[in-house]
């Protein structure tokens, strides 16, 4: 079983990472893709500890849209920061998470666009997949993806929580969809219905730890062990066994990230 998106190099896991990894392994989670913020020196410095604790982890590095403002006036500086981290981390397999977030608008939208484009160009130049964050910005996200590479880009829409129409639009890019613990929420019925239309070879599962813990863990810190709950819920929505979802999503992770 694979957690395709988590943040266990974050400060939230400093005190008990050993126990977190032990619980993940006990739940059947063999590996995880750990997301790193390119501009966060402290988080990057925790990578050796993560690897010592869980050697099967792999990494993605990017500048999140919330932090795009740090590169206002110099969007290529964001790409350069990511490139430097990629060069220093041989187990970094992707650029991400990157994209657009209009819910909080912590960074001006024009700056988000420019930083997003610069990182997509970097990913394309290195033939790396991208991990996409998009919130209330789907039209611009899809437009920029098309303008910056189209079929030359590959990647995943992380934390997909949309309905069937949103799934169809995202799948039309050729990208994967990664489902988080939101699938357990009472108001997520449109997402559960949408899962029936996602091809088996385009599906991933994630926790987004420490965020978005699934029921019955809502309100608590999320962690990779809970991807087993996501798997069970996705299986129920698709009318298959959890074993089928594990096999499909593990195979898809390998196809996309080539770990």
C-alpha positions in Angstrom: 0.0 0.0 0.0 1.3 3.5 -0.9 0.5 6.9 0.6 1.1 9.0 -2.5 1.1 12.3 -0.7 2.1 13.2 2.8 4.2 15.8 4.7 5.9 13.7 7.3 9.1 15.8 7.1 7.0 18.6 8.7 7.4 19.9 12.2 4.2 18.1 13.2 6.1 14.8 13.1 9.3 15.7 14.8 8.4 14.2 18.2 7.2 10.8 17.2 8.1 9.9 13.6 9.3 6.5 14.7 5.9 5.6 16.1 4.1 7.1 13.0 6.2 4.9 10.7 5.6 1.9 12.9 1.8 2.4 12.7 2.0 2.9 9.0 3.9 -0.4 8.5 1.5 -2.2 10.8 -1.4 -1.0 8.6 0.3 -2.3 5.5 1.7 0.9 4.2 5.0 0.1 2.6 6.1 3.5 1.3 5.1 7.1 0.9 5.8 10.1 -1.3 6.9 12.9 1.0 6.2 16.4 -0.2 8.9 19.0 0.6 8.8 22.8 0.4 11.8 24.0 -1.6 12.1 27.2 0.4 11.9 25.5 3.8 15.5 24.8 5.0 14.3 23.2 8.2 12.0 20.7 6.5 14.7 19.8 4.0 17.1 19.2 6.8 14.8 16.6 8.2 15.0 14.4 5.1 17.9 12.3 6.4 15.8 11.5 9.5 12.8 10.5 7.4 15.0 8.2 5.3 16.7 6.7 8.3 13.2 5.9 9.8 11.5 4.9 6.6 14.0 4.1 3.8 11.2 3.3 1.3 10.1 6.9 1.2 10.6 9.0 -1.9 10.2 12.8 -2.3 8.7 15.6 -4.4 9.9 19.2 -4.1 8.1 22.4 -5.1 7.0 25.9 -4.2 3.4 25.8 -3.0 1.1 28.5 -4.3 0.7 29.8 -0.8 4.5 30.6 -0.8 4.7 31.9 -4.4 4.8 35.5 -3.1 8.4 34.8 -1.9 9.4 34.8 -5.5 7.3 37.8 -6.7 9.3 39.5 -9.4 11.5 36.5 -9.9 9.4 33.4 -10.7 12.4 31.7 -12.2 14.0 31.9 -8.7 11.3 29.4 -7.6 12.3 27.0 -10.3 16.0 27.5 -9.5 15.3 26.8 -5.8 13.5 23.6 -6.7 16.2 22.6 -9.2 18.8 23.0 -6.5 16.9 20.8 -4.1 16.3 18.1 -6.8 20.1 18.1 -7.5 20.8 17.5 -3.8 18.1 14.9 -3.3 18.6 11.9 -5.6 15.4 10.3 -4.2 13.3 13.3 -5.3 11.1 12.0 -8.1 8.7 14.8 -8.9 8.1 18.6 -8.8 5.4 19.4 -6.4 3.2 20.3 -4.9 2.7 23.2 -7.2 -0.3 25.0 -8.7 -2.9 27.6 -7.8 -5.0 28.3 -4.7 -7.7 31.0 -4.9 -9.4 30.0 -1.7 -6.9 31.7 0.5 -5.0 33.9 -2.0 -2.0 34.0 0.2 0.0 35.0 -2.9 -1.3 37.4 -5.6 -2.8 35.4 -8.5 -0.5 36.8 -11.2 2.5 35.7 -9.0 1.0 32.3 -8.5 0.6 31.9 -12.3 4.2 32.9 -13.0 5.7 30.6 -10.3 3.5 27.7 -11.5 4.6 28.2 -15.1 8.2 28.3 -14.1 8.0 25.1 -12.2 6.1 23.3 -15.0 8.8 24.4 -17.4 11.4 22.9 -15.0 9.5 19.6 -14.8 9.2 19.4 -18.5 12.9 20.1 -19.0 13.8 17.3 -16.6 11.1 14.9 -17.7 9.7 14.8 -14.2 6.1 14.3 -13.1 4.3 17.1 -11.3 2.1 17.1 -8.2 -0.7 19.6 -8.7 -2.5 21.6 -6.0 -5.6 23.4 -7.3 -8.3 24.9 -5.1 -11.1 27.1 -6.5 -8.8 27.7 -9.5 -9.5 24.8 -11.8 -10.1 26.8 -15.0 -6.7 28.6 -14.8 -4.9 25.5 -13.6 -6.1 23.5 -16.6 -5.4 26.4 -19.0 -1.8 26.8 -17.8 -1.2 23.1 -17.9 -2.3 23.1 -21.5 -0.2 26.1 -22.4 2.9 24.8 -20.7 3.2 21.4 -22.2 0.0 19.6 -22.6 0.7 16.0 -23.4 4.4 16.5 -22.7 3.6 16.9 -19.0 2.5 14.1 -16.7 1.4 14.1 -13.1 -1.3 13.9 -10.5 -4.1 16.1 -9.2 -3.4 15.7 -5.5 -6.3 15.8 -3.0 -9.0 15.4 -5.6 -12.4 16.1 -4.1 -14.5 17.1 -7.0 -17.6 15.6 -8.6 -18.0 13.6 -11.8 -17.7 16.7 -14.1 -14.5 17.8 -12.4 -13.1 14.3 -12.6 -13.8 14.2 -16.3 -12.0 17.6 -16.9 -9.0 16.5 -14.9 -8.8 13.1 -16.5 -8.8 14.7 -19.9 -5.3 16.0 -19.2 -4.0 12.5 -19.0 -3.1 13.0 -15.3 -3.9 10.8 -12.4 -6.3 11.6 -9.6 -5.3 11.1 -6.0 -8.1 10.6 -3.4 -7.7 11.8 0.2 -9.5 11.1 3.5 -12.2 13.6 2.4 -13.9 10.6 0.7 -15.1 9.7 4.2 -16.8 13.0 4.9 -20.6 13.0 5.0 -20.8 15.7 2.3 -18.5 13.9 -0.1 -21.1 11.8 -1.8 -20.4 13.6 -5.2 -16.8 12.5 -4.8 -17.8 8.9 -4.0 -20.0 8.9 -7.1 -17.3 10.3 -9.2 -14.9 7.5 -8.3 -16.9 5.1 -10.3 -15.8 6.8 -13.5 -12.1 7.0 -12.8 -10.2 4.4 -14.8 -8.4 1.9 -12.7 -5.1 2.9 -14.2 -5.5 6.6 -13.3 -6.2 6.3 -9.5 -4.0 7.0 -6.5 -4.7 7.3 -2.8 -3.2 9.6 -0.2 -3.5 11.0 3.3 -2.0 14.6 2.9 -0.8 14.1 6.4 -1.0 15.9 8.8 -4.1 17.3 7.2 -7.6 15.9 6.3 -7.8 12.9 8.5 -10.6 10.6 7.5 -13.4 9.6 9.7 -13.2 8.3 12.4 -10.0 10.3 13.0 -11.4 13.7 11.9 -10.1 16.5 14.0 -6.8 14.7 14.8 -3.5 14.8 13.1 -3.5 12.7 10.0 -0.8 10.1 9.3 0.1 7.6 6.6 -1.4 4.6 8.4 -4.8 6.1 7.7 -4.4 5.6 3.9 -5.7 2.1 4.7 -9.0 3.8 5.6 -9.0 5.7 2.3 -8.4 2.5 0.4 -11.3 0.8 2.1 -13.6 3.7 1.3 -12.5 4.0 -2.3 -13.0 0.2 -2.7 -16.5 0.5 -1.4 -17.3 3.4 -3.7 -16.0 1.4 -6.7 -17.6 -1.9 -5.7 -14.4 -3.8 -5.5 -12.2 -5.2 -2.7 -9.5 -3.2 -0.9 -7.0 -5.6 -2.4 -7.9 -4.5 -5.9 -7.4 -0.8 -5.0 -4.0 -1.6 -3.4 -2.9 -3.4 -6.5 -4.1 -0.7 -8.8 -2.8 2.3 -6.9 0.6 0.7 -6.2 1.0 -0.1 -9.9 -0.1 3.4 -10.8 2.4 5.0 -8.4 5.2 3.0 -10.0 4.0 4.0 -13.5 3.9 7.7 -12.7 6.9 8.2 -10.3 9.2 5.3 -11.4 10.6 4.9 -7.9 
